[in-house]
Amino acid sequence: MVQQSELIILVLSIALIPVVVWTYRGIELPGKPLLACALGAMFGAYVATVAEGFVAPTILNALEHLLFAIGGLCFAALCVIVIRAWSSRPGDGR
C-alpha cells in the first residue's frame, strides 16, 4: 500500500526535475558528477518506494535502501571533494 507522503514526495521530485537539471547545468562544482549520481539515486529510491506498493515489495524495498545508501555516500564524497577544493584555493587567507 502506498502512503500519501511517499506519493507526494515522488510527485514533487518529478515536478522539480526541470529545475534541478537547469541548475545543474549552470553550476561549476568540483565533483559535479557525484552530485548527479546522488540526485539520481535519491530519485530512484523515491520511485522504488512507491513501486514497492504495487509489485515485488521485498526486492524494491531492498533497492530503495540501497539507492538511499548510494546517494548518501555520493553526497558525503562530494562534501569531502568540495571542502578540499575550496580550502586549497589561493587568496583565502591561509
C-alpha positions as CSV (number, residue, x, y, z in Angstrom):
1,M,0.0,0.0,0.0
2,V,1.3,3.4,-0.9
3,Q,1.3,6.1,1.7
4,Q,0.2,9.6,0.7
5,S,3.5,11.2,1.9
6,E,5.5,8.8,-0.4
7,L,3.4,9.7,-3.4
8,I,3.7,13.4,-2.7
9,I,7.5,13.2,-2.5
10,L,7.6,11.4,-5.8
11,V,5.3,13.9,-7.5
12,L,7.4,16.8,-6.1
13,S,10.5,15.1,-7.3
14,I,9.2,14.7,-10.8
15,A,7.9,18.3,-10.9
16,L,11.4,19.6,-9.8
17,I,13.4,17.6,-12.4
18,P,13.5,20.5,-14.9
19,V,14.6,23.0,-12.2
20,V,17.3,20.6,-11.0
21,V,18.6,19.9,-14.5
22,W,18.7,23.6,-15.4
23,T,20.5,24.5,-12.1
24,Y,22.9,21.5,-12.6
25,R,24.0,22.8,-16.0
26,G,24.7,26.2,-14.6
27,I,27.0,25.4,-11.7
28,E,30.7,24.9,-11.6
29,L,31.5,22.5,-8.8
30,P,34.3,20.1,-8.2
31,G,33.0,16.6,-8.2
32,K,29.9,17.6,-10.2
33,P,29.2,14.0,-11.5
34,L,28.9,12.9,-7.8
35,L,26.0,15.4,-7.4
36,A,24.3,13.9,-10.4
37,C,24.8,10.4,-9.1
38,A,23.4,11.3,-5.7
39,L,20.4,13.1,-7.1
40,G,19.7,10.2,-9.5
41,A,20.0,7.6,-6.7
42,M,17.6,9.6,-4.5
43,F,15.1,9.9,-7.3
44,G,15.4,6.2,-8.0
45,A,14.8,5.5,-4.3
46,Y,11.6,7.5,-4.4
47,V,10.4,5.6,-7.4
48,A,11.2,2.3,-5.7
49,T,9.4,3.4,-2.6
50,V,6.1,4.0,-4.5
51,A,6.6,1.0,-6.8
52,E,7.0,-1.4,-3.9
53,G,3.4,-0.8,-3.0
54,F,2.4,-2.5,-6.3
55,V,4.9,-5.1,-7.3
56,A,7.8,-7.1,-5.7
57,P,7.8,-5.3,-2.3
58,T,10.8,-7.2,-0.9
59,I,13.1,-6.6,-3.8
60,L,12.0,-3.0,-4.3
61,N,12.4,-2.3,-0.6
62,A,16.0,-3.5,-0.7
63,L,16.6,-1.5,-3.8
64,E,15.2,1.6,-2.1
65,H,17.5,1.3,0.8
66,L,20.5,0.5,-1.4
67,L,19.8,3.6,-3.5
68,F,19.4,5.8,-0.4
69,A,22.8,4.5,0.8
70,I,24.4,5.1,-2.6
71,G,23.0,8.7,-2.6
72,G,24.3,9.3,0.9
73,L,27.8,8.1,0.0
74,C,27.8,10.2,-3.1
75,F,26.8,13.3,-1.1
76,A,29.5,12.5,1.5
77,A,32.2,12.1,-1.1
78,L,31.0,15.3,-2.8
79,C,31.3,17.2,0.5
80,V,34.9,16.0,1.0
81,I,35.9,17.0,-2.5
82,V,34.3,20.4,-2.3
83,I,35.8,21.1,1.2
84,R,39.2,20.1,0.0
85,A,39.0,22.1,-3.2
86,W,37.7,25.2,-1.5
87,S,40.1,25.1,1.4
88,S,43.1,24.9,-1.0
89,R,42.1,28.0,-3.1
90,P,44.7,30.7,-3.2
91,G,43.9,34.0,-1.6
92,D,41.6,32.7,1.1
93,G,43.9,33.9,3.9
94,R,45.6,30.6,4.8
